[in-house]
Amino acid sequence: MAAVTSAPRTPAVVRRPAVVPAPSAGGPERDTRVKRTLYVVGGTLAALVFLVPLLVAFLRAGQPGDVIVAAPDGRFLDLSWVNFRAVIDQPEVWRGILNSVIVSVSTAVLTAALATLAGYGFARFPFRARGVLFGLVLVTLMIPFQAILTPLYLQMNVMGLTDSLFGLVLFYTTVNLPFGIFVMRNTFAAVPAELEDSAHVDGAGTLRILVSVLRPLVVPGTATAALYAFLASWTEFLGALTFLTDSDLYTLPVSLVNLQQGAYGQVNFGLLAAGSVIAMIPCVILYVALQRYYVAGLASGSVKG
């Protein structure tokens, strides 16, 4: 009888449980708190960069002229409203404010309107040399107007546009229009073309589509072009000084420079500081009011190419 041999048993494999790393203390909540803290610290530092100069300008505007030009001492916080009252009592300042409002608002409206139409044409209508023309628009952004100020003055003088607020509006619009076209062209490029196709099917014309369909979608870009043009024309000095010789037409920056007292060349820095603070108030209010549109417009203009 043959012996029965049994096969050797295979030893059982003992599986060890996988080692799960212990969660870090705090987990995702800690990472969220760290990021939030970094955002708060970074935002606070960025805010201080912009707010500290404004605060210093306001403090300087409340000081006498001799304190402004002297080194900081114990009189730094001795503030009064003398400079502001003196500026308000100057009739040329009020004329300058009125002229600046007329010029800046007109420039903002005209720039936004022309930039919207030109941007829509560059983004939606294919035509020969479209890329070349848009490239020329971008090239003009790199040329400072100070470099072509003399031929501009000669041309405007021949056209009878010097010593005229209307001529100054045309000058500011020409200078700010390339940036507006750049923003509006990229803003329209970010809007889906299917919306216009649907409107065309419904029988809407080009102007109707632009006003009723696309206008609500391009408000950030339009606000960006208008705000940029307003701020640039409100604070511009050299062009206004060059094209205007009639003191009744001076804008606010030029009027503030004329606030001089005493001997020739002696400037009352207290009046200038107070006038500068008054001049920056509309800019700050307008920027804060349109900040979300401005940031959205710049973002849309930088993503699409």
C-alpha positions in Angstrom: 0.0 0.0 0.0 1.5 3.2 -1.1 2.1 5.9 1.5 0.0 9.0 1.0 2.2 12.1 1.2 0.5 15.4 2.0 1.6 18.6 0.3 3.4 21.1 2.5 1.2 23.7 3.9 1.8 27.3 2.8 2.1 29.5 5.8 -0.7 32.0 6.2 0.1 35.5 5.2 -0.5 37.9 8.0 -1.6 41.3 6.7 -0.7 44.2 8.9 -3.1 47.1 8.9 -1.9 50.1 7.0 -0.4 52.8 9.1 -2.5 55.9 8.7 -0.6 59.0 9.5 -2.1 61.0 12.4 -3.8 64.2 11.3 -1.9 67.3 11.9 -3.0 69.5 14.7 -5.7 71.8 13.5 -6.0 70.2 10.0 -7.6 72.3 7.2 -9.0 74.7 9.8 -5.5 75.7 10.8 -4.4 76.2 7.1 -7.5 78.4 6.6 -6.7 80.5 9.6 -3.0 80.9 8.4 -4.2 82.0 5.0 -6.7 84.4 6.4 -4.1 85.9 8.7 -1.7 86.4 5.8 -4.5 88.0 3.7 -5.3 90.4 6.6 -1.7 91.3 7.2 -1.0 91.8 3.4 -4.2 93.9 3.0 -3.3 96.0 6.0 0.2 96.7 4.7 -1.1 97.6 1.2 -3.8 99.9 2.7 -1.1 101.6 4.8 0.9 102.3 1.7 -2.0 104.2 0.2 -3.5 105.7 3.4 -0.3 107.1 5.1 0.4 109.6 2.3 -3.2 110.8 2.3 -3.0 111.2 6.1 0.2 113.1 5.9 -1.2 115.4 3.2 -4.2 116.1 5.3 -2.1 116.9 8.4 0.2 119.1 6.3 -2.8 121.0 5.0 -3.8 121.9 8.5 -0.4 123.4 9.4 1.0 126.9 8.8 3.4 127.4 6.0 6.5 127.7 8.3 5.7 124.4 10.0 5.3 122.6 6.6 8.7 123.6 5.4 10.4 122.9 8.7 11.5 119.6 10.2 8.8 117.8 12.2 8.6 119.0 15.8 6.0 119.4 18.5 3.8 121.6 16.3 3.2 118.8 13.9 -0.3 117.9 15.3 -1.3 121.5 16.0 -4.0 121.6 13.3 -6.4 124.4 12.2 -8.7 125.1 9.3 -7.0 128.3 8.3 -5.6 127.0 5.1 -8.8 125.5 4.0 -10.8 128.7 4.6 -8.1 130.7 2.7 -8.4 128.3 -0.3 -12.2 128.5 -0.2 -12.1 132.3 -0.2 -10.1 132.3 -3.5 -12.4 132.8 -6.5 -9.9 131.4 -8.9 -10.0 128.1 -7.1 -13.7 127.8 -7.6 -13.4 128.7 -11.3 -10.6 126.0 -11.5 -12.9 123.4 -9.9 -15.7 124.2 -12.3 -13.5 124.1 -15.3 -11.9 120.8 -14.1 -15.4 119.3 -13.6 -16.5 120.3 -17.1 -13.3 119.1 -18.8 -12.9 115.8 -16.8 -16.6 114.8 -17.1 -16.7 115.6 -20.8 -13.4 113.7 -21.4 -14.7 110.7 -19.4 -18.0 110.5 -21.3 -16.4 111.1 -24.8 -13.6 108.6 -24.1 -15.9 105.9 -22.9 -18.3 106.3 -25.9 -15.5 106.3 -28.6 -13.6 103.5 -26.9 -16.8 101.4 -26.7 -17.5 101.8 -30.4 -13.9 101.2 -31.4 -13.5 98.3 -29.1 -16.6 96.7 -30.5 -15.4 97.1 -34.0 -12.0 95.6 -33.3 -13.5 92.7 -31.4 -16.5 91.8 -33.7 -15.9 93.0 -37.2 -13.3 91.3 -39.3 -11.6 93.7 -41.7 -8.3 94.0 -43.5 -5.3 95.0 -41.4 -7.4 94.8 -38.2 -4.4 93.4 -36.3 -2.1 96.0 -37.7 -4.4 98.9 -36.7 -4.9 97.5 -33.2 -1.1 97.1 -32.9 -0.7 100.8 -33.8 -3.2 101.7 -31.0 -1.0 99.7 -28.6 2.1 101.4 -29.8 0.6 104.8 -29.0 0.4 103.7 -25.4 4.2 103.7 -25.2 4.5 107.3 -26.5 4.2 110.0 -23.7 2.2 113.0 -24.9 5.0 115.3 -23.6 7.1 114.1 -26.5 4.6 115.3 -29.1 3.3 118.3 -27.1 4.9 120.9 -29.5 3.4 119.6 -32.7 0.1 119.1 -30.9 0.1 122.7 -29.9 0.9 123.9 -33.4 -1.9 121.8 -34.9 -4.4 122.8 -32.3 -3.4 126.5 -32.7 -4.0 126.3 -36.5 -7.4 124.7 -35.8 -8.3 127.4 -33.3 -8.6 125.0 -30.4 -6.2 126.7 -28.0 -7.6 128.7 -25.1 -10.7 126.6 -25.3 -12.1 124.0 -22.9 -13.4 122.1 -25.9 -10.0 121.8 -27.3 -8.6 120.6 -24.0 -11.3 117.9 -23.9 -10.3 116.8 -27.4 -6.7 116.7 -26.3 -7.4 114.6 -23.2 -9.7 112.3 -25.1 -7.0 111.7 -27.7 -4.4 110.9 -25.1 -6.7 108.5 -23.1 -8.4 106.9 -26.0 -5.8 104.2 -26.8 -6.1 102.7 -23.2 -9.8 102.8 -23.5 -9.8 101.0 -26.8 -7.5 98.4 -25.4 -9.8 97.7 -22.4 -13.0 97.7 -24.4 -11.7 95.5 -27.2 -10.7 92.8 -24.7 -13.9 93.3 -22.8 -16.0 92.6 -25.9 -13.7 89.7 -26.8 -14.6 88.1 -23.4 -18.4 88.1 -24.2 -19.6 85.0 -26.0 -20.5 85.6 -29.6 -23.6 83.3 -29.3 -25.5 86.1 -27.6 -25.2 88.3 -30.6 -26.1 85.4 -32.9 -29.3 84.8 -30.9 -30.2 88.5 -31.0 -29.6 88.6 -34.8 -32.0 85.6 -35.2 -34.6 87.6 -33.2 -34.2 90.4 -35.7 -32.1 92.9 -33.6 -29.7 95.2 -35.5 -26.1 95.9 -34.6 -26.9 99.1 -32.6 -29.8 97.4 -30.8 -27.5 94.5 -29.8 -24.8 96.9 -28.6 -27.2 98.9 -26.5 -29.6 96.3 -25.2 -27.7 93.0 -25.1 -24.0 93.8 -24.7 -24.2 97.0 -22.7 -25.0 95.4 -19.3 -22.1 92.9 -19.9 -19.5 95.5 -20.7 -20.2 98.0 -17.9 -17.0 97.1 -16.0 -14.9 97.9 -19.1 -16.8 101.1 -19.8 -16.4 102.3 -16.2 -12.7 101.5 -16.3 -12.2 103.6 -19.4 -14.3 106.5 -18.1 -12.7 106.4 -14.6 -9.2 106.3 -16.0 -9.9 109.2 -18.4 -11.5 111.2 -15.6 -8.6 110.8 -13.1 -6.0 111.5 -15.8 -7.7 114.7 -16.9 -8.5 115.9 -13.4 -4.9 115.8 -12.3 -3.2 116.7 -15.5 -1.2 120.0 -15.4 1.3 120.3 -18.3 -1.3 120.1 -21.1 -3.6 122.6 -19.4 -0.8 125.0 -18.8 0.3 124.7 -22.4 -3.0 125.0 -24.2 -4.6 127.6 -21.9 -3.5 131.2 -21.4 -6.7 132.7 -20.3 -6.8 132.6 -16.5 -10.6 132.3 -16.5 -10.2 128.9 -18.3 -7.5 127.5 -16.0 -8.2 124.0 -14.5 -7.7 123.3 -10.8 -4.1 122.1 -11.0 -3.1 125.3 -12.8 -5.1 127.4 -10.4 -3.4 125.9 -7.4 0.0 126.7 -8.8 -1.0 130.4 -8.9 -1.7 130.5 -5.2 1.4 132.6 -4.3 1.8 135.2 -1.7 4.7 137.5 -0.7 7.7 138.1 -2.8 8.3 136.7 -6.3 8.9 132.9 -6.1 7.6 132.6 -2.5 4.8 130.0 -2.4 2.4 129.5 0.4 2.7 125.8 0.9 -0.2 125.8 3.3 -2.6 126.9 0.6 -1.1 124.5 -1.9 -1.4 121.6 0.6 -5.1 122.5 1.4 -5.9 122.8 -2.3 -4.3 119.5 -3.1 -6.4 117.8 -0.4 -9.5 119.4 -1.9 -8.5 118.3 -5.3 -8.0 114.7 -4.3 -11.4 114.3 -2.6 -13.4 113.7 -5.9 -10.8 111.2 -7.1 -11.0 109.2 -3.9 -14.8 109.3 -3.8 -15.1 108.3 -7.4 -12.6 105.5 -7.2 -14.2 104.0 -4.1 -17.6 104.2 -5.7 -16.5 102.5 -8.9 -13.8 100.3 -7.5 -15.5 97.0 -8.2 -16.2 98.0 -11.8 -12.6 99.3 -12.2 -11.0 96.1 -10.9 -13.4 93.9 -13.0 -12.6 95.9 -16.1 -8.9 95.7 -15.7 -9.2 91.9 -15.1 -11.2 91.4 -18.2 -8.8 93.5 -20.2 -5.8 91.5 -19.1 -7.0 88.0 -19.6 -8.4 88.1 -23.1 -5.9 89.0 -25.8 
